[in-house]
Amino acid sequence: MKSKILTVILFIFFSCSTEEKTDRELLEIDKKVLLKSLDSYKITPYKFGKILLRASVEKDTISAEFNSYRKDINRLSKKLMSHNIKNPEKLSLLDYISLYRDYKNMESFIMKTDEDMFPPLLDVFNVIYGDSISKKRAYYKGKEKQLIENLEHTILSAIVILSKDLGKEISLYECSKTNPDLLQDSELKTLLQFFRGFLFFEKKLYYLSENEITKNINWLNENQNIDLPYTRSMFQWGNLENRKTHLGIHSLNHLFRGFNRLMMNREIDEERALKDFEIFLNDSKEIGLNNEIINSIEAYLYLKKEKNEKAIIALTKLKSGKLLSSKDKKRIDESISYLKSREPENVLNGFYDKYFLSKIATKYMFSKLNEVDWKTIMKKQKVPHTEEMFAVIDKFKEMTNNLNKYSTTETLKEVGGDVKEKGKEFFNKAKDLIN
């Protein structure tokens, strides 16, 4: 009897474990993965800098733990944030060693603290860099504060993504702090959701990305007459009238939703992906676009339909593009040879697969983001304290890279050795950190 019960239990267990998960269940898994990825040694120093800055103007007690760090926060924020934006104070090696000690002392507090509990950056800049009126104005509260924070996280997520080494990690952190639902329906909201979707895709959070982009596609379908000046500027579509600009951003949303679905494991996901790619091509051709992404998707669809001759034409066009390396072009030649021998399956299952496709699309997006002059755009929109914000970003990049540099005992020993040459006092301070 017992053996029969055990058999039934095992049957139910394996039936449940192999059952295909729903879209909602897979989305929840991605949300947990995102939260876990934010608990990173790469992100914490950056968050440390932002909390120092935002907490430095906090007027309330907040908590006993925060109060115990208040003097340190005020001291460190003054050290980090020089009033002279054009010629900020350069921190020395000893400064960074001391800063690292403070960082480690506050690390637990930083990890569990939400920076949005403190005043937004706009309030901080008003206090530090504003005129006499700005310095005295009341801080933002409630929904207005949430909106300001949301815009700040959005701007920072876009600006820092191309920063060397830590750009993508920090951008993901800032992106995770944004909430498009808090924004009014607008071009800014649709660009934010597309950007979030792209960034989640780049970090392999395919269900989170698909969710963002699907909401965006639905909104675009319902708002086909909205003016899109920032979109034209961002993608350099200055010669397109508004309807075609709408088609352009609509096509890119379908493109990356297609890539998300192509990376998923279920048969229905691949079917959905191919439909998205068809819409992408139809939209792109209607507005006259012709680039590596279009050629790569055309080739992929022709390969799927076993239309070898058309696939060869698309691959030949793709080979002439600027985004591909010489190694990629050589492999395309090999793919064309397979197609001429009537072996399309060797192409799809080999070099020219979904990962190669996504690599081209990601390169294209980063090339476009790299050409955006965010500072000029922000100044044209009269965003307050634009110069100060970019100075702070530069300072945070420097600080984050240096704190990560000193995050291992081996590096501290190397630093200790370098410092020893400059004096016994420096060496002893570095040695204290190691012991």
Summary of the structure (lengths in Angstrom):
residues: 435
radius of gyration: 25.8
end to end distance: 62.4
largest distance: 84.1
contacts: 1284
relative contact order: 0.10
helix: 74%
strand: 0%
